[in-house]
Amino acid sequence: MKKVLFSILFFLISAKICFAGVSIIGDLSSEKIVKPGEKSEGTILLKNTGENPHEVRVYQTDYLFFADGRNIYGEPGSIPRSNAKWLFLSPTRFTIPPNRTASVHYNIQVPENPELKGTYWSMVMVEPMAEAIQESKEGEKAKVRLGLQTIIRYGIQIVNDIGDTGIRKIRFLDKKLISEDGKKIFQIDIENIGERWLSPLVWIELYNEQGQSIGRFESVKFRIYPGCSVRHRVELTNVPKGKYKVLVVADNGDESIFGARYDLGIE
């Protein structure tokens, strides 16, 4: 799946484009298997690669994404499978000196609820604070100029699986053959309607009218949380014109394998 990096532009006081200089050390996701009532913890490492101190703000959101490109960062705890209320962050605002590292510690307290099952997740946002940049000359007051500053905001996905519990199930949604930049692409949307996150390898197999296999064509792997959906695109540019049977397979790499059959005409 999927790793999250956001770019937010602010009109600030700077004579040129500046970069925050704060980056994440390590992965942008953390997965831990837990059980009801269990405690867990983790650390997010940050580094200021710039030449100036940078103040950083850390906060939580929920996270949903959909095949049509929508991403929703809701209030923490607003979706049924959010674990945001299980997390306690410290510190949430601090300054990192230049060329130094800092860490954000989080504790997880899983509720003592035997009905918990499947996957729960949320997002920890790390956002360097915008700072005013002033220029001054000897004997003069500081001058402020309007410019553009780019702030990089990172989202770290915190994922908890309740043991090996949770139904694994997907649903194949819209499908179509599209033309794009001279290429033929088979596009299909897949939704996770189960209780546990999946990351299936998706491919299609084509069979002509005589039942002969034309080949196997793979997409890429995407993480899909329950209630979320993704869009897979498989290039078929070199497939000859004709009518075909399409077998779509989504293999999660375990006992969870899903499939569907469709008719496809390539003109």
matplotlib code that plots the C-alpha trace (Angstrom):
import matplotlib.pyplot as plt

x = [0.0, 0.0, 2.8, 1.5, 3.3, 1.5, 2.7, 0.9, 1.7, 1.5, 2.0, 4.5, 7.2, 10.2, 12.1, 12.3, 11.0, 12.2, 11.9, 11.1, 14.1, 12.4, 12.1, 11.0, 13.6, 12.2, 8.9, 5.7, 3.6, 3.8, 1.8, 1.5, -0.5, -2.3, -5.0, -7.8, -6.5, -2.9, -0.4, 2.1, 4.4, 6.5, 8.7, 8.7, 12.1, 12.6, 15.6, 16.1, 18.3, 18.2, 20.4, 17.8, 15.8, 12.3, 9.3, 7.2, 3.6, 2.3, -1.4, -3.8, -6.4, -8.5, -7.8, -9.9, -9.1, -11.1, -10.6, -11.7, -8.8, -10.5, -8.6, -10.4, -8.5, -11.3, -11.4, -9.6, -12.0, -14.7, -14.7, -15.7, -12.3, -10.2, -7.6, -6.8, -8.4, -6.0, -2.9, -1.2, 1.5, 4.3, 5.5, 3.1, 5.0, 8.7, 11.7, 14.5, 17.9, 19.7, 21.2, 19.8, 17.2, 14.2, 11.6, 7.9, 6.8, 3.4, 1.7, -1.2, -3.8, -6.1, -9.6, -10.5, -13.2, -13.6, -15.7, -12.7, -11.6, -9.8, -7.8, -7.9, -5.8, -5.3, -2.8, -0.2, 0.6, 4.0, 4.0, 6.8, 5.4, 5.7, 8.1, 8.5, 11.7, 12.9, 15.7, 17.4, 20.2, 22.4, 20.6, 17.3, 14.2, 13.6, 12.0, 9.3, 8.7, 5.8, 6.9, 6.2, 7.2, 6.7, 5.9, 6.2, 3.7, 4.1, 1.5, 2.5, -0.1, -0.5, -2.1, -3.2, -4.5, -6.4, -4.5, -5.5, -9.1, -11.4, -13.1, -11.1, -13.3, -13.2, -15.7, -14.9, -16.5, -16.4, -14.4, -13.7, -11.2, -9.8, -7.4, -4.8, -1.8, -2.0, -2.2, -5.0, -5.6, -8.0, -9.1, -10.9, -11.8, -11.6, -13.2, -12.4, -15.7, -14.1, -12.8, -9.0, -6.6, -5.4, -2.6, -3.4, -1.4, -3.8, -3.5, -5.7, -5.6, -7.1, -8.6, -9.6, -12.8, -11.1, -10.3, -6.6, -4.6, -3.3, -1.3, -1.2, -0.9, -0.1, -1.0, 0.8, 0.0, -2.0, -2.9, -6.7, -8.2, -11.8, -14.2, -11.6, -11.1, -8.3, -8.0, -5.9, -4.8, -3.4, -1.9, -3.1, -1.6, 0.0, -3.1, -4.6, -8.1, -10.8, -13.3, -11.9, -12.8, -11.1, -10.2, -9.4, -7.4, -6.6, -4.2, -3.4, -0.6, -2.4, -5.6, -7.4, -7.7, -10.5, -11.6, -14.1, -14.8, -15.8, -16.2, -13.9, -13.8, -10.7, -11.1]
y = [0.0, 2.9, 5.5, 9.3, 12.5, 15.8, 19.2, 22.3, 25.7, 28.8, 32.4, 33.6, 36.2, 34.9, 36.2, 32.8, 29.2, 27.6, 24.0, 23.1, 20.8, 18.3, 14.7, 11.3, 8.7, 5.3, 4.0, 6.1, 3.2, 1.1, -2.2, -4.0, -7.1, -6.6, -8.0, -6.4, -4.8, -4.9, -1.9, -1.1, 1.7, 3.2, 6.1, 8.4, 9.7, 13.1, 15.0, 18.6, 18.7, 22.5, 25.2, 26.8, 25.5, 24.3, 24.1, 21.0, 20.2, 16.7, 15.8, 12.9, 12.4, 9.5, 8.3, 7.0, 6.7, 5.8, 4.6, 7.9, 9.6, 11.0, 11.1, 12.0, 13.0, 13.2, 14.0, 11.4, 8.7, 9.6, 6.4, 3.0, 1.4, 4.3, 3.6, 7.3, 7.3, 4.5, 6.6, 9.1, 11.3, 13.1, 15.7, 17.3, 20.6, 21.1, 22.7, 20.7, 22.4, 22.4, 19.0, 17.3, 14.6, 14.4, 11.7, 11.5, 8.7, 7.2, 4.8, 2.5, 1.3, -1.2, -1.2, -4.2, -5.1, -8.8, -7.7, -6.0, -7.8, -7.1, -3.9, -0.5, 2.5, 6.2, 8.8, 10.8, 14.0, 15.7, 19.2, 21.8, 25.1, 28.0, 30.6, 34.2, 35.1, 38.6, 40.5, 43.4, 45.8, 47.6, 50.7, 49.8, 48.1, 44.5, 44.3, 41.8, 40.6, 38.4, 35.2, 31.5, 28.9, 25.1, 23.1, 19.3, 17.5, 13.8, 11.3, 8.1, 5.4, 3.6, 0.2, -2.3, -5.8, -7.7, -11.0, -12.9, -12.0, -10.3, -11.3, -10.9, -9.9, -7.6, -6.5, -5.8, -2.5, -0.5, -1.9, -0.5, -0.3, 3.2, 4.8, 7.1, 8.6, 6.0, 3.1, 0.7, 0.2, -2.1, -0.3, -1.9, -0.6, -2.9, -2.2, -3.9, -4.9, -7.0, -6.3, -6.6, -4.7, -6.5, -5.9, -8.2, -8.7, -8.1, -9.5, -10.4, -13.4, -13.0, -15.9, -15.6, -17.0, -20.3, -20.5, -20.0, -18.0, -14.7, -14.0, -12.7, -9.0, -7.7, -4.5, -3.3, -4.0, -1.5, -1.6, -1.5, -0.8, -1.9, 0.6, 1.9, 1.2, 1.4, 1.6, -1.0, -0.3, -3.0, -2.0, -4.1, -2.0, -4.9, -7.2, -7.7, -6.6, -9.1, -10.4, -11.9, -13.5, -11.8, -13.5, -10.9, -12.3, -10.6, -12.7, -11.5, -14.0, -16.1, -18.1, -15.0, -15.2, -13.5, -13.6, -12.4, -13.1, -10.5, -10.2, -7.7, -6.4, -4.6, -2.5]
z = [0.0, 0.0, 1.8, 2.3, 1.5, 1.2, -0.1, 1.1, -0.2, 1.9, 0.9, 3.4, 3.9, 1.9, -1.1, -2.6, -2.3, 0.9, 2.2, 5.7, 6.0, 8.3, 7.2, 8.6, 9.3, 8.5, 7.1, 6.8, 8.3, 11.4, 11.8, 15.1, 16.0, 19.3, 21.4, 23.5, 26.6, 25.4, 25.6, 22.9, 22.0, 19.2, 18.1, 15.1, 14.3, 12.7, 11.3, 10.6, 7.5, 7.2, 8.5, 10.8, 13.8, 12.9, 15.0, 14.4, 15.1, 15.6, 15.5, 14.6, 11.9, 10.6, 7.1, 4.2, 0.5, -2.5, -6.1, -7.6, -5.9, -2.9, 0.4, 3.6, 6.7, 9.3, 13.0, 15.0, 16.1, 13.6, 11.6, 13.1, 12.6, 13.9, 16.5, 17.0, 20.5, 21.5, 20.8, 23.1, 21.5, 23.2, 22.5, 20.1, 19.5, 19.7, 17.9, 16.2, 16.0, 12.6, 11.6, 14.7, 15.2, 17.5, 18.3, 18.9, 21.3, 21.1, 23.5, 22.4, 24.8, 23.1, 24.8, 26.8, 24.4, 23.3, 20.3, 18.6, 15.5, 12.2, 11.4, 13.1, 11.9, 11.9, 10.8, 12.8, 11.0, 11.3, 10.1, 10.3, 11.2, 8.7, 9.9, 8.9, 7.1, 7.4, 5.8, 7.6, 6.9, 9.3, 10.7, 9.1, 10.3, 9.1, 5.7, 4.9, 1.4, 0.1, -1.4, -1.5, 1.0, 0.6, 3.7, 3.5, 5.7, 6.5, 7.4, 9.3, 9.2, 12.6, 12.0, 14.6, 13.8, 16.4, 16.2, 13.0, 13.4, 10.8, 7.7, 4.5, 1.6, -1.5, -4.1, -7.7, -8.8, -12.0, -14.9, -18.4, -21.2, -21.7, -24.2, -22.7, -24.5, -27.3, -24.8, -24.1, -20.3, -18.5, -15.4, -12.5, -9.0, -6.0, -2.6, 0.7, 2.3, 4.9, 8.4, 7.8, 5.6, 2.4, -0.1, -3.0, -6.1, -9.0, -12.5, -15.4, -17.8, -21.3, -23.3, -27.0, -28.5, -29.0, -25.2, -25.8, -23.2, -24.6, -21.5, -17.9, -17.3, -13.8, -11.9, -8.8, -5.1, -3.1, 0.5, 1.0, 4.4, 5.2, 3.7, 1.3, -2.4, -5.0, -8.8, -10.7, -14.2, -16.5, -19.9, -22.9, -25.7, -27.5, -27.3, -30.8, -31.6, -30.8, -28.2, -25.0, -21.7, -18.8, -15.5, -12.8, -9.9, -6.6, -4.6, -1.0, -0.7, 1.9, 1.8, 0.5, -3.3, -5.1, -8.8, -11.3, -15.0, -17.6, -21.4, -23.1, -26.6, -27.9, -31.1]

ax = plt.figure().add_subplot(projection="3d")
ax.plot(x, y, z, "-o")
ax.set_aspect("equal")
plt.show()
